[in-house]
Amino acid sequence: MNKKYKADLALLFVTLAWGLSFILTKNSLDALSTFNFLAIRFFIAAISAAVIFYKRVLKLNKSTLKYGILIGVIMFSGYAFQTVGLNYTTASKSAFISSLCVVLVPIFSSLLLKKRPKPAAIFGVILSTIGLGLLTLNGSLSLNLGDLLSLLCAFCFAFQILAISKYSVKVDTINLAIIQIIVVGLLSIIVSLLFEAPTLPSNKKVWVDILFLSFFCTSGAFIIQNTAQKHTSATHAALIFTGEPVFAAIFGYFICGEILSVRGFIGGFLIVSSMLLAELEIKIPFLKSKKYMYK
């Protein structure tokens, strides 16, 4: 098996882990407050990553530290919105909504670079908006709190992806990832101490969930992602990552008994389709007229 196939399999493992993470996080929140949980998860992840890559950490420079702190703050905001939101919505819905960051990235990138977004990205946003409505809006046409927070999470993760793309080429990517994890852990500890009554879980199952989240869904996933993407294309990676909300919905059904309605399934399908359009830049036949063409 060549490096490309190994890389794709590694990214598939990461996607599976992230899909499962929504379920494990929601279960852990039954025993721990939001930032107490995040503090434990990211503290363990930071320690394990720093120990494994201690030689790299010793070579940490100011630029990596600066960029890592900046991206870490954005990453903390995303996880904060996502984790708080999981208290009020299902794991599968949270996964679908959070994954909208894939669609938002090309739009925000175009706005920041002052370039018109490509037709596929525009159509992707339209599809994802329709899908979001079908997935989340109730009879009174309003989002519940959990869905709204998950949407804010998607915005944060979109900015995180853009920031990583901008700064990762300038510094060591492994150290950059470790600093982000450390920042999320430290900020979670501070917020938990200020607004919660932090404690350690007494339930063995909660510890198993947290350790899996720390090792496989956080430090392990970030390290594998950085390493694997050196041997496969961004298109392949994007295609694999669109499976995250699908895996979350499957795990949600078998582990938690979560069932999407027919409307929810259609909404989820439209969201995944919009991500594929935005990332793979699939050509839209009826948008080929000169009106939509640009350099």
N, C-alpha and C positions, 0 to 999 in steps of 0.2 A: 504494500500500500504506500503510495507516494505521499509527500508532505501535504499536498493540497487536500487530499481526501482525509488525512488525519486531522488537518486544521478544521475542515468542515464538520467532522464528527465531534471534535472538541467544542466547537461553537454550538452544535446541536445539544451537547451535554449542558452547556451554560444556559441555553434557552429552556431546556427542561427544568433545570434547577430554579431559574427565575420564575417559571410558570408555577412550580410547586411552592415558591416562597410566599406567594399571596395567601395560600391556604395556611401554611405554618405560622405566618405572621398573625393572621386573624385568630387562629387558635391560641397563640401566645398572649394576645391582648385580653383574653378572658381571665388571665392570671396576673398580668402586669399592666401598669399605666403606660401610655404611649412612649414618652421619652425615657422612662425607666427601661423599657424594652429595648429601644434604640441604643441607649448608652451601653447596655450589656452586650448586645449584638456587635456593635462596631468597636467596642473596646477589645473584645476577644479577637475580632478580625484584624484589628490594627496590630496587636501584639504578635499574632501568628505570622502576619505578612512581614513585619519588621524583623522577626527572628529568622525567617527563611531567607530573606534578602538583606541580612545585616551588613554584608560587604558593600552593597549598593548604597544603603542608608548612610554609611560612614562617609560616602563621597557626595552627600547631599549639598547642593549649592543654593545661593540666595534666590536665583531665578526660579528654580524648581519649587522652593519653599513659598515664594510669592504667588506663583501661578497655582500651586496646589491649594493654598489657603483660599484664594479667590474662587476656584472651582469647587472646593470643599464646602464653602458657604452656600453656593447655589445647590449643590448636591444635598446638603442638609435640609434646605427648604423643600426640595422635591420629596425627600423621604418623610419629612415632617407632615406635609400635606397628604401624602399617600397613606401613611400609617394612621394618622388621625381619621382620615376618610374611611379606612377599613372598619372603624367602629360603627359606621352608619350605612354601609352598603355591602354588597356581596363581593367575594374575592374575584369572581369571574367578571363582574361589571367593572370593578376597579382596574383589573388587568387590561381590559379592552380600552377604557378611557385613558389610562396612563400611557398606553402604547401610541396614542395620538401624537406623541412627541416626534415620532418618525415622519409624520405628515407635516408637522409644524417647522421642522428643521429647514427644508428648502425654502419655505415661505419667509421665515425670519432671516435666513441667509441672504435672500434676494433683497429684502428691505434694508438690511444693514449695509450691503454692498451697492445699494441703489441700482439694482438690475431687475428688470421685469422677470417674475417667476415663469418657468416653463409651463406650457399648457397642461402637461401631465400633473404638475404640482397643483395647479389651480383646480383641475377637475378632481384631484385627490381630496382637496379640502372640501369641495362641494359634497362628494360622496361621504366623507367622514362626518360632516355636519349632519347629513341626513341619517347616517348610521347612529350617531350619538343621540339624536332625537328619538329614534326608534328604541334604542337601548335603555334610555334613562328617563324620558319624560313620562309623567303619570297623566291621569285623566285631566288634571287641572293645568297641564302644560307647564309644569315646574320641576326643576331638578331638586333631588333631596340633597342634604348637606354633604353626605359622603360622596355623591357623584360630582358635586361642585368642587370639593377639595381634590378629588382625583383629577379633575380637569386642570386645576391650578398646578398640580404635580406634573402634568404633561408639559405645561409651559416651562416649568423649572428644568425638567430633564432635557427639553429642546435647547435651552440656553446652555446647559451643561455640555451637551454634545458639541455645540458650536464652539464653546470655549476650549474644549479638549482638542478639537480639530485645529484651532488657532495656535495653541501653546504647546501641544505635545511634540511638534516638530522641532522645538527649540531646546527641549530638556529630556532627561531620561524618563521614559514613560512609566516604568515600574515604580520609581520613586514618586512620580507625580500621582500615581494611583494610591500609593501608601499614604501620602500626605492628605489626600482627599478623605480617605477612610478615617485617619486620625482626627481630622477637623470635625467630621460628622460625630465621631465618638465624644470628643471634648464638648462640643456644643450641646449634645444630647444630655451629657452629665450635668452641665450648668443649668439647662432649662429644667431638668428633672429635680435638681436640688432646690431651685427657686420656687417651683410651682407644684411639685408632687411630693410624695413621701416615699422615696426610693427604697426598694428592698430587693433581696435576692429570691428567686423562685424556690419554693419548697417541693414542687411537683417534679418528679423525675422526667415525665413526658415533656414538660415545658423546657427543661434543660436539654433534652435530646433535640427538640425543635430549634432552640436557639443555637446550639452548637452546629447543627446542620446549616442553619442560615449563616452563621459566622464563617465557617470554613469553606462551604461549597457555594453559597449564594453571594458571598461578599468578597472576602480576600481571594479565594480560589477562582471565582468567576472573573474578577477584574484582571487577575494575573493571566489566566488562560486566554481571555479575550485579547489582551495586549500582545501576547505571544502568538496566538493562532492567526491573527489578522495580518501577520507578516508573510504568511504563506498562502493566503487566499484573497480573492478580490473583495472590494467593498460591496459589490453587487451580491456576491454569494452570502456575505455576512448579513446584509440587510434582508435578503430572502429568508435566511434561517431565523433571524430574530423576529420576523413577523409571526412566527409560530408561538411566541410567548403567551399571548392572551388565549390562544386556542388550547394550549396545554393547561393553562390556568382554569379554563372552563371545564376541561376533561377531569382534572384533579378535583375541582370543586364539586363535580357531580358524584364522583366515586367516593370521595373522602367526607364531604360535608353534606351531600345530598342536594346541592344547589342545582336548580333547573331553570334555564332561560326559557322565556315564553317564545312562541313562534316569532313575534315581533322582535324580541331580543336577539334571536338567532339571525334574523335578517339584518338587524343593526350591526351585530358583530361581524357578519360576512362583509357588509359594506365597509366597515372600518378596516378590516384586513385587506380588502381589495384596494382601498384608498392608499394604504401604506405601500402596497406593491407598485401601484401607479407612480407614487411620489419617488420611491427609491430606485425603481428599475427604469424610470422614465419611459414607460410604455407609450407608444404613439397613439393618439386619439384620432381616428379617421376623420371625424367631423370637425376637428380643430386644425385642419391642414390648410385652411384658406389663408390668403395673404394677410387678412385682418389679424391673425394670431402669430404670424411669422416674425421673427426678430433675430438679430445676431446674438 
